[in-house]
Amino acid sequence: MGSEVIILPIIFGVIFAIAYLYFSTRNKERLALIEKGADASIFVRGKRNGTAPIWKIIILNLALLLMGIGAAIFIASILHYSLGVDEEVAYPGTIFMMAGLGLFAGFTMTKKLEKED
């Protein structure tokens, strides 16, 4: 009973610790650069020329991932019912393989999309 109660504070503590370390380290790095007289423009995230908007990249990768998972379920059912492959092997194996292929296709299409814009 006690283990369920302690897990939630541990999760929130880890999230807080990661955020704290990220922001404190970033602040220290910026202060060190300012003390050395570095240009402040390196802190501003401007639009880079030739990059696609982030929403296009996310939608493209998510669509290809979901299409890969859908095709994997279809292929796994063919493997299971037609070829007699075990269900415990066919479904996870094809889902992971097709999801990976979908993400790889999304990566290559994202590179082409960034070169186009």
mmCIF file of the C-alpha atoms, coordinates in Angstrom:
data_MODEL
# 
_entry.id   MODEL 
# 
loop_
_atom_site.group_PDB 
_atom_site.id 
_atom_site.type_symbol 
_atom_site.label_atom_id 
_atom_site.label_alt_id 
_atom_site.label_comp_id 
_atom_site.label_asym_id 
_atom_site.label_entity_id 
_atom_site.label_seq_id 
_atom_site.pdbx_PDB_ins_code 
_atom_site.Cartn_x 
_atom_site.Cartn_y 
_atom_site.Cartn_z 
_atom_site.occupancy 
_atom_site.B_iso_or_equiv 
_atom_site.pdbx_formal_charge 
_atom_site.auth_seq_id 
_atom_site.auth_comp_id 
_atom_site.auth_asym_id 
_atom_site.auth_atom_id 
_atom_site.pdbx_PDB_model_num 
ATOM 1   C CA . MET A 1 1   ? 0.000  0.000   0.000   1.00 0.00 ? 1   MET A CA 1 
ATOM 2   C CA . GLY A 1 2   ? 2.806  2.399   0.801   1.00 0.00 ? 2   GLY A CA 1 
ATOM 3   C CA . SER A 1 3   ? 4.643  1.919   -2.469  1.00 0.00 ? 3   SER A CA 1 
ATOM 4   C CA . GLU A 1 4   ? 1.792  3.433   -4.486  1.00 0.00 ? 4   GLU A CA 1 
ATOM 5   C CA . VAL A 1 5   ? 1.856  6.556   -2.361  1.00 0.00 ? 5   VAL A CA 1 
ATOM 6   C CA . ILE A 1 6   ? 5.592  7.160   -2.679  1.00 0.00 ? 6   ILE A CA 1 
ATOM 7   C CA . ILE A 1 7   ? 5.898  6.645   -6.445  1.00 0.00 ? 7   ILE A CA 1 
ATOM 8   C CA . LEU A 1 8   ? 4.032  9.838   -7.408  1.00 0.00 ? 8   LEU A CA 1 
ATOM 9   C CA . PRO A 1 9   ? 6.234  12.194  -5.332  1.00 0.00 ? 9   PRO A CA 1 
ATOM 10  C CA . ILE A 1 10  ? 9.335  10.478  -6.700  1.00 0.00 ? 10  ILE A CA 1 
ATOM 11  C CA . ILE A 1 11  ? 8.160  11.063  -10.282 1.00 0.00 ? 11  ILE A CA 1 
ATOM 12  C CA . PHE A 1 12  ? 7.422  14.726  -9.595  1.00 0.00 ? 12  PHE A CA 1 
ATOM 13  C CA . GLY A 1 13  ? 10.749 15.090  -7.777  1.00 0.00 ? 13  GLY A CA 1 
ATOM 14  C CA . VAL A 1 14  ? 12.666 13.703  -10.737 1.00 0.00 ? 14  VAL A CA 1 
ATOM 15  C CA . ILE A 1 15  ? 10.841 16.025  -13.153 1.00 0.00 ? 15  ILE A CA 1 
ATOM 16  C CA . PHE A 1 16  ? 11.560 18.999  -10.890 1.00 0.00 ? 16  PHE A CA 1 
ATOM 17  C CA . ALA A 1 17  ? 15.232 18.029  -10.544 1.00 0.00 ? 17  ALA A CA 1 
ATOM 18  C CA . ILE A 1 18  ? 15.696 17.740  -14.302 1.00 0.00 ? 18  ILE A CA 1 
ATOM 19  C CA . ALA A 1 19  ? 14.011 21.095  -14.915 1.00 0.00 ? 19  ALA A CA 1 
ATOM 20  C CA . TYR A 1 20  ? 16.037 22.741  -12.144 1.00 0.00 ? 20  TYR A CA 1 
ATOM 21  C CA . LEU A 1 21  ? 19.330 21.423  -13.482 1.00 0.00 ? 21  LEU A CA 1 
ATOM 22  C CA . TYR A 1 22  ? 18.456 22.453  -17.028 1.00 0.00 ? 22  TYR A CA 1 
ATOM 23  C CA . PHE A 1 23  ? 17.529 26.031  -16.148 1.00 0.00 ? 23  PHE A CA 1 
ATOM 24  C CA . SER A 1 24  ? 20.305 26.600  -13.601 1.00 0.00 ? 24  SER A CA 1 
ATOM 25  C CA . THR A 1 25  ? 22.965 25.272  -15.971 1.00 0.00 ? 25  THR A CA 1 
ATOM 26  C CA . ARG A 1 26  ? 21.615 27.381  -18.821 1.00 0.00 ? 26  ARG A CA 1 
ATOM 27  C CA . ASN A 1 27  ? 21.671 30.459  -16.591 1.00 0.00 ? 27  ASN A CA 1 
ATOM 28  C CA . LYS A 1 28  ? 25.267 29.804  -15.491 1.00 0.00 ? 28  LYS A CA 1 
ATOM 29  C CA . GLU A 1 29  ? 26.404 29.332  -19.094 1.00 0.00 ? 29  GLU A CA 1 
ATOM 30  C CA . ARG A 1 30  ? 24.773 32.577  -20.152 1.00 0.00 ? 30  ARG A CA 1 
ATOM 31  C CA . LEU A 1 31  ? 26.278 34.501  -17.251 1.00 0.00 ? 31  LEU A CA 1 
ATOM 32  C CA . ALA A 1 32  ? 29.734 33.144  -18.094 1.00 0.00 ? 32  ALA A CA 1 
ATOM 33  C CA . LEU A 1 33  ? 29.364 34.197  -21.738 1.00 0.00 ? 33  LEU A CA 1 
ATOM 34  C CA . ILE A 1 34  ? 28.164 37.669  -20.737 1.00 0.00 ? 34  ILE A CA 1 
ATOM 35  C CA . GLU A 1 35  ? 31.129 38.082  -18.373 1.00 0.00 ? 35  GLU A CA 1 
ATOM 36  C CA . LYS A 1 36  ? 33.503 37.244  -21.221 1.00 0.00 ? 36  LYS A CA 1 
ATOM 37  C CA . GLY A 1 37  ? 31.799 39.812  -23.438 1.00 0.00 ? 37  GLY A CA 1 
ATOM 38  C CA . ALA A 1 38  ? 30.157 37.449  -25.921 1.00 0.00 ? 38  ALA A CA 1 
ATOM 39  C CA . ASP A 1 39  ? 27.457 38.747  -28.233 1.00 0.00 ? 39  ASP A CA 1 
ATOM 40  C CA . ALA A 1 40  ? 23.936 38.480  -26.816 1.00 0.00 ? 40  ALA A CA 1 
ATOM 41  C CA . SER A 1 41  ? 22.460 37.505  -30.159 1.00 0.00 ? 41  SER A CA 1 
ATOM 42  C CA . ILE A 1 42  ? 23.449 33.878  -29.589 1.00 0.00 ? 42  ILE A CA 1 
ATOM 43  C CA . PHE A 1 43  ? 20.653 33.619  -27.013 1.00 0.00 ? 43  PHE A CA 1 
ATOM 44  C CA . VAL A 1 44  ? 17.919 34.601  -29.440 1.00 0.00 ? 44  VAL A CA 1 
ATOM 45  C CA . ARG A 1 45  ? 16.415 31.792  -31.444 1.00 0.00 ? 45  ARG A CA 1 
ATOM 46  C CA . GLY A 1 46  ? 15.771 33.302  -34.794 1.00 0.00 ? 46  GLY A CA 1 
ATOM 47  C CA . LYS A 1 47  ? 14.298 31.597  -37.806 1.00 0.00 ? 47  LYS A CA 1 
ATOM 48  C CA . ARG A 1 48  ? 16.943 29.749  -39.713 1.00 0.00 ? 48  ARG A CA 1 
ATOM 49  C CA . ASN A 1 49  ? 16.793 30.051  -43.450 1.00 0.00 ? 49  ASN A CA 1 
ATOM 50  C CA . GLY A 1 50  ? 15.806 26.899  -45.263 1.00 0.00 ? 50  GLY A CA 1 
ATOM 51  C CA . THR A 1 51  ? 13.994 25.103  -42.444 1.00 0.00 ? 51  THR A CA 1 
ATOM 52  C CA . ALA A 1 52  ? 10.441 23.819  -42.495 1.00 0.00 ? 52  ALA A CA 1 
ATOM 53  C CA . PRO A 1 53  ? 7.969  24.798  -39.778 1.00 0.00 ? 53  PRO A CA 1 
ATOM 54  C CA . ILE A 1 54  ? 7.972  22.395  -36.841 1.00 0.00 ? 54  ILE A CA 1 
ATOM 55  C CA . TRP A 1 55  ? 4.263  21.588  -37.220 1.00 0.00 ? 55  TRP A CA 1 
ATOM 56  C CA . LYS A 1 56  ? 4.858  20.238  -40.725 1.00 0.00 ? 56  LYS A CA 1 
ATOM 57  C CA . ILE A 1 57  ? 7.606  17.962  -39.481 1.00 0.00 ? 57  ILE A CA 1 
ATOM 58  C CA . ILE A 1 58  ? 5.530  16.680  -36.549 1.00 0.00 ? 58  ILE A CA 1 
ATOM 59  C CA . ILE A 1 59  ? 2.467  16.000  -38.692 1.00 0.00 ? 59  ILE A CA 1 
ATOM 60  C CA . LEU A 1 60  ? 4.540  14.256  -41.363 1.00 0.00 ? 60  LEU A CA 1 
ATOM 61  C CA . ASN A 1 61  ? 6.341  11.994  -38.884 1.00 0.00 ? 61  ASN A CA 1 
ATOM 62  C CA . LEU A 1 62  ? 3.183  11.229  -36.900 1.00 0.00 ? 62  LEU A CA 1 
ATOM 63  C CA . ALA A 1 63  ? 1.231  10.382  -40.057 1.00 0.00 ? 63  ALA A CA 1 
ATOM 64  C CA . LEU A 1 64  ? 3.931  8.055   -41.326 1.00 0.00 ? 64  LEU A CA 1 
ATOM 65  C CA . LEU A 1 65  ? 4.262  6.407   -37.902 1.00 0.00 ? 65  LEU A CA 1 
ATOM 66  C CA . LEU A 1 66  ? 0.534  5.734   -37.666 1.00 0.00 ? 66  LEU A CA 1 
ATOM 67  C CA . MET A 1 67  ? 0.408  4.475   -41.256 1.00 0.00 ? 67  MET A CA 1 
ATOM 68  C CA . GLY A 1 68  ? 3.285  2.124   -40.468 1.00 0.00 ? 68  GLY A CA 1 
ATOM 69  C CA . ILE A 1 69  ? 1.515  0.786   -37.384 1.00 0.00 ? 69  ILE A CA 1 
ATOM 70  C CA . GLY A 1 70  ? -1.713 0.264   -39.336 1.00 0.00 ? 70  GLY A CA 1 
ATOM 71  C CA . ALA A 1 71  ? 0.104  -1.571  -42.110 1.00 0.00 ? 71  ALA A CA 1 
ATOM 72  C CA . ALA A 1 72  ? 1.920  -3.656  -39.494 1.00 0.00 ? 72  ALA A CA 1 
ATOM 73  C CA . ILE A 1 73  ? -1.320 -4.834  -37.914 1.00 0.00 ? 73  ILE A CA 1 
ATOM 74  C CA . PHE A 1 74  ? -2.611 -5.812  -41.348 1.00 0.00 ? 74  PHE A CA 1 
ATOM 75  C CA . ILE A 1 75  ? 0.605  -7.667  -42.239 1.00 0.00 ? 75  ILE A CA 1 
ATOM 76  C CA . ALA A 1 76  ? 0.698  -9.365  -38.830 1.00 0.00 ? 76  ALA A CA 1 
ATOM 77  C CA . SER A 1 77  ? -2.842 -10.651 -39.261 1.00 0.00 ? 77  SER A CA 1 
ATOM 78  C CA . ILE A 1 78  ? -1.864 -12.073 -42.673 1.00 0.00 ? 78  ILE A CA 1 
ATOM 79  C CA . LEU A 1 79  ? 1.185  -13.715 -41.105 1.00 0.00 ? 79  LEU A CA 1 
ATOM 80  C CA . HIS A 1 80  ? -0.861 -15.144 -38.252 1.00 0.00 ? 80  HIS A CA 1 
ATOM 81  C CA . TYR A 1 81  ? -3.895 -16.464 -40.117 1.00 0.00 ? 81  TYR A CA 1 
ATOM 82  C CA . SER A 1 82  ? -2.375 -17.428 -43.482 1.00 0.00 ? 82  SER A CA 1 
ATOM 83  C CA . LEU A 1 83  ? 1.139  -18.546 -42.647 1.00 0.00 ? 83  LEU A CA 1 
ATOM 84  C CA . GLY A 1 84  ? 0.544  -19.791 -39.102 1.00 0.00 ? 84  GLY A CA 1 
ATOM 85  C CA . VAL A 1 85  ? 3.084  -17.559 -37.342 1.00 0.00 ? 85  VAL A CA 1 
ATOM 86  C CA . ASP A 1 86  ? 2.477  -17.298 -33.592 1.00 0.00 ? 86  ASP A CA 1 
ATOM 87  C CA . GLU A 1 87  ? 0.374  -14.310 -32.621 1.00 0.00 ? 87  GLU A CA 1 
ATOM 88  C CA . GLU A 1 88  ? 2.818  -13.338 -29.842 1.00 0.00 ? 88  GLU A CA 1 
ATOM 89  C CA . VAL A 1 89  ? 5.601  -13.074 -32.424 1.00 0.00 ? 89  VAL A CA 1 
ATOM 90  C CA . ALA A 1 90  ? 3.783  -11.712 -35.469 1.00 0.00 ? 90  ALA A CA 1 
ATOM 91  C CA . TYR A 1 91  ? 2.104  -8.645  -33.983 1.00 0.00 ? 91  TYR A CA 1 
ATOM 92  C CA . PRO A 1 92  ? 4.893  -7.057  -31.914 1.00 0.00 ? 92  PRO A CA 1 
ATOM 93  C CA . GLY A 1 93  ? 7.573  -7.871  -34.468 1.00 0.00 ? 93  GLY A CA 1 
ATOM 94  C CA . THR A 1 94  ? 5.786  -6.370  -37.436 1.00 0.00 ? 94  THR A CA 1 
ATOM 95  C CA . ILE A 1 95  ? 4.514  -3.376  -35.455 1.00 0.00 ? 95  ILE A CA 1 
ATOM 96  C CA . PHE A 1 96  ? 8.017  -2.428  -34.324 1.00 0.00 ? 96  PHE A CA 1 
ATOM 97  C CA . MET A 1 97  ? 9.527  -3.061  -37.741 1.00 0.00 ? 97  MET A CA 1 
ATOM 98  C CA . MET A 1 98  ? 6.906  -1.102  -39.690 1.00 0.00 ? 98  MET A CA 1 
ATOM 99  C CA . ALA A 1 99  ? 6.874  1.732   -37.128 1.00 0.00 ? 99  ALA A CA 1 
ATOM 100 C CA . GLY A 1 100 ? 10.645 1.992   -37.518 1.00 0.00 ? 100 GLY A CA 1 
ATOM 101 C CA . LEU A 1 101 ? 10.326 2.023   -41.297 1.00 0.00 ? 101 LEU A CA 1 
ATOM 102 C CA . GLY A 1 102 ? 7.656  4.745   -41.036 1.00 0.00 ? 102 GLY A CA 1 
ATOM 103 C CA . LEU A 1 103 ? 9.887  6.877   -38.828 1.00 0.00 ? 103 LEU A CA 1 
ATOM 104 C CA . PHE A 1 104 ? 12.839 6.372   -41.168 1.00 0.00 ? 104 PHE A CA 1 
ATOM 105 C CA . ALA A 1 105 ? 10.684 7.404   -44.122 1.00 0.00 ? 105 ALA A CA 1 
ATOM 106 C CA . GLY A 1 106 ? 9.588  10.458  -42.132 1.00 0.00 ? 106 GLY A CA 1 
ATOM 107 C CA . PHE A 1 107 ? 13.213 11.322  -41.424 1.00 0.00 ? 107 PHE A CA 1 
ATOM 108 C CA . THR A 1 108 ? 14.180 11.159  -45.080 1.00 0.00 ? 108 THR A CA 1 
ATOM 109 C CA . MET A 1 109 ? 11.103 13.122  -46.148 1.00 0.00 ? 109 MET A CA 1 
ATOM 110 C CA . THR A 1 110 ? 11.862 15.760  -43.498 1.00 0.00 ? 110 THR A CA 1 
ATOM 111 C CA . LYS A 1 111 ? 15.364 16.185  -44.891 1.00 0.00 ? 111 LYS A CA 1 
ATOM 112 C CA . LYS A 1 112 ? 13.894 16.690  -48.364 1.00 0.00 ? 112 LYS A CA 1 
ATOM 113 C CA . LEU A 1 113 ? 11.280 19.101  -46.981 1.00 0.00 ? 113 LEU A CA 1 
ATOM 114 C CA . GLU A 1 114 ? 13.956 21.216  -45.312 1.00 0.00 ? 114 GLU A CA 1 
ATOM 115 C CA . LYS A 1 115 ? 15.991 21.346  -48.514 1.00 0.00 ? 115 LYS A CA 1 
ATOM 116 C CA . GLU A 1 116 ? 12.914 22.455  -50.486 1.00 0.00 ? 116 GLU A CA 1 
ATOM 117 C CA . ASP A 1 117 ? 11.988 25.431  -48.293 1.00 0.00 ? 117 ASP A CA 1 
# 
